[in-house]
């Protein structure tokens, strides 16, 4: 490929180094869509870590996935060089780095990809052919626009148009699996299904109090004749079990028992999702579900759900957003979010959207 400036690029094969977190992956989807619109005939290949790879399956902007597993085949220096040799053999024309680490730029450089675009962070500018200065947060606002601005500032797109919502879809076969799975769990009836996601991989500062989740769950069971399904990772299963012990009613726990695609499929069967600021929050919003998101230590204007069907509950305190993994004082941001307020917001959202007890059809 003859390169005569970014604006004249016409790549046949593009490598995108994806982000390492599910939530960031969802927020990068508008940039992937913009990249596909800019290069409709190019082959776009996404290199991602295994725990986020399933997010991109069946996505129309992505042709192929390359899973980069530091605990598996790509472990250690030998695994790294084997992976970069494979990338080199692919003969990519262009690499776009949504992931900000030095390691991502080093990989693209070692793979001898001729055009390498990424933000000028982590002392990696010398490894990039186009090291893009990072815009101030006040300019791009939401994190989803951060990835769009990378493409814009590199000259790949004309305008970084903010998204009013991000779209993810569950496949037909996944819907059938989810309906059958719910039936096997005793949740196949007409009762209103509420999904809870009480975890947050970043740290406990993003997690609403477990006794509050338990109280809220019991209230929703009574108000909506609801069943409660609790999601989460294997590491978050103790959170779900603690909530269950505190409840008067009995929830169903699937924490640690689903793949990412299965999590999405089960979520899509819910009529309402209650969640912290987390990867599942972004998944639920992108699936178009009614979402009530509880924020504490993080900035809802920067990482809130991108969806008109989402509502945020937050107790304003002077020290928030702090962005810390753990609260160094008294956790006032989350303690100030009352069960009454979340309950009222959830019922109000359901009424506003006209949500019924009917679940999505499996077929």
N, C-alpha and C positions, 0 to 999 in steps of 0.2 A: 504494500500500500504506500503510495507516495503521499507524504504529509506536507501540506502547504499552509499550515495554520489550522487551528482547531475548527473554525467555522466550515472549512472545506473537507473535513473528515468524512470518509465514506467506508467505515469499517465493515468487514465481513464477519468478524468474530470479536465479541466484547466479553471480557472477564469483569465481573462485578464481585468485589469482596464485600460480602454482606456483614451486617452487624452481629454481635454475639448475644444479644438479649432479644427475647420474643417481642417485648413491647417496642423496642427500637426497630425491630424487623418490620412490625406492622406500620410504624410511622415512616419507614423508608419506602413503602409501597407506592405512594404518589410519585416519587422520583423514578422508580422503576417504570411506572406507567409512562412518564414523560420521556424516559430514555427509549422505550419501545416506540412511542409516537415519533420521536426524532429519527430513529433508525428502524423502520418497519420491517426491512428484509434482513437485518443482521441477526446472527445467532448470538443470543445473550446467555451466557453461562454464569451461574452464581456459585461462588465458593463460600461455604458456610460451615459452622460447627454443627455437629450432629443433633444437638438438642433443639436447634431452631430450623433445621432443614425442612421438616414437614410443612412448615408454614407456607413455603413457596411451591409445594406440589400443586399442580393443576393451574398455577397462576399464568395468565395469558402473556405476561411480559417476559417469562422465563422459558428458555428452550431446554436447558439441562441444569442439573445440580451436580456440584463436586463437593463431597463431604470431606472436610478437613478435620480429622480426629486426632488431637494431640495425645489422647490416651490409647489410641489404637495403632493403625498402620503408619501414621505420621508422627509417631512418638520419637522424640529426641532428634539429634542432628541428622542421623541417617534417614529418618522418616521425612524430615523437612526437605532434604536434598532430593529424595525420591519424588516427593510431591512437586517440587519446582521443576524437575526434569520432565515430569509428565506435562506440566503447564507449558514448558518450552516447546515440547513436541506438538502441542495444540496449535502453536503459531497464532496466538491472539494478536490482533491489531491494536487493541486499546484495553487498558485496565482502568476501572473506576473504583476508588476505594471509599466505600461508605464507612468502613471500620477505620478508626483513627490511629491505630497503633503503629509504631515503628515497624513491627514485624510484618504488617500487611504490605508496606512499601518495599521492605527488604525482599519479600517473596516475589512481588511483581518485577523488581529489578533483576533478581536472580533468574527469573523466567524469561528475561530479555524481551519483555513486551515493549514495543517501541514508544508508545504513548501511555504515560502513567499519570493519572489525575487524582489528586486527593488534597485534603486540607493540610496546610503547612503547620503540622503539629508534631510533637514527640521527636523533634530534631531530625525529621526525615525528609526535609526539603530537598537535599542533594540527591535523594533517590527517586525523585519525581521529575518528570519532564515539565509538568504543570503543577507547581505547588501553589494552591489557592489560599490567599489570606482568609482567615476565619472572620466572618462578619460579626458585628456585635449582636448579642441576643435581642436587643431592642429593635434591630432591623428585621430579623427573620421571625421573631416571636415564638411560635410553636415549633417543637422539635421536628415535626414533619416537614416544615419549610426549610429546616437546616440542610437537609439532603437535596432539596430542590435548588437551594442557593448554590450548592457545590456545582451542579450542572450549569446553572445560569452564569456564575462567575468564571467558570471555565470556558464559556462561550458555546456550550452545547445546546442550550435552549434559549429562546428569546426572552421569556418572562417566567419567573417563578410564581405561578398562580397558586395561591393557597387552596387546599381542598376543604370543602364543607363537610365531607365525610370520606372515609376510607372503606373500600369494599373487599370483603372476603366471601367465598362461597363454599358450601359443603356439597360434595358430590352426591349423586343419586344413591349409589351403593352405600355411602356413609350414612345417609338418612335412614335407609332401611336397617342398617346395623344398629343405629342409635335407638330406633323405635323398638326393635327386638330386645335390645339390652335393657331398656327401661321396663319393658314388660317382664323380663326375667328378674328384675329387682323389685317387682311388685308396684311399679309406678306407671303401669300402662293404662290406667283409668282416666276419667274425665277431670280429676282434681287439678287445680292450678299448680304448675310446677315452678318453684323459685330456686335459682341456683345461687349458692354462696361461694365466694372465693376469699377466704379470710387470710390468706398468706400474702407474702411479698418477698421475692428472693433477695432484694437489695438489703433488707434488714428490718428489725422490729419497729423502727421509727415510722414505718409506713403502714403498720398494722393497727387497725381499730381493736379495741379491747374485746377479748373473747367472750366475757360475760355479757357484753353489749350485743354481740352477734347472737348469742343464745336467746336473750330476751327478745330481740327483734324477730328471730325465727319463730318463736312461739306466738308472738303477736300476729305475724303474717299467716301462720297456720290457722289461727282463729278468724282473722279478718277475711281471708280469701279462700278458706277451705283448701289450704295448700299442702303440697308435699315439698320437702326441702331436700335438695341435693347439694352436697358439699364437695367442691373441687379442690385440687391442689396437687403438688408434687409429693413424691414419697417422703421427702424430708418434712413436709408440712402436714402429714397425716396426724401427728400428735395434736396439732391445733384443732383439726376437725373432731378428733376424739374428745378433746376437752370441751368443745362446744356441745357435743352430743350429751356428755355427762351433766352439763348444766341445764339442759332443756327439759321441759315437761313432756314434750312430744319426742318422737324418735325420727331423726333425719336419716337419710341414706348417704353414706360416705363412699366416694370413689377416688379419693386422694391417693395418688401413687399407683392407680390401677388402669390408667389410660395412656395411650400415646398422645402426641399433640393433636393429630387429626381426630382421634377419638374424643378428646376433650372438646374440640370445636363442634363435633357432631352432637355430643350430648348437650352442650351449651345451647345449640340451635334449637333444641326441643323445649327449652325453658321459656316461660312467658315474662320473666323478670330476672335480672342478675343484680346481686348486691356484692360489691367488691371494693377492695383497697386499690390504690394506684399501683398497678401491676401489669404483667404481661396478659393474664386472663382478662383484665379490664379492657385492654386494647383489642383483644380477640373478640370479646362480646360486642363491643361498639362496632367493629368492622363487619360483624355478622348481622348488624342491623337490629340487635336486641334492645329492649328497654333496659337501661343501665343506671343504677344509682352508685356513684363512685365516691368513696370517702377519702378525703385528702387531709394530711397533717403536715408532715415535714417537707413536702415537695410542692412545686409551683404548678397549680392547675392550668395556668395560662400557657405554660411551656410543655407540659406532658399530659394534659387532660385528654379524655376520650374525644375523638374527632367524629361526632355524630349528633344529629339533631334529636336523637332519641335517648340521649344521655343527660343526666343531671348530676351535679356535684354538690356534696355537702361538706362544708369546712367551717371550723370554728376559728375566726381570726384572732391571732395572737402576734405580739410584736416580734417574736423570734422565728416565725415561720414566713417563708420557707427557709429552712437551714440546710437542707440537703444532706443531713447526717444519717448514718445507718442506725445509730442508737441515740436516744435523747439523753443529754448529759444532766438534765434537771428533773422536772416533774411531769413530763409528757403532757403538758397542758393543752397542746393542739388537738390531740386525740381524745383526751379525757373530756374536753369541752364539747365534743360532738355527741349529742344526746340520742338515745334510742327513739325518743318521741320525734325528733326532727327527721331522722332517717326514715322512720315509719311513715310520717306524714308526707315526706317527699316521694316515697315509693308509691303510696296509694294515689297521690296526686298525679304522678306520671302515668300510672295505669289508666286512670280516668281520662286524662288529657289525650292519650293515644288511643283510647277505646280498645284496650287490650282485653281479649276474651279468654275463656278457659281452653278454647280450641288450640291444640298443638299443630305444628306443621305436619302436613301429610308425608308419610314415608315414601310415597311414590310420586 
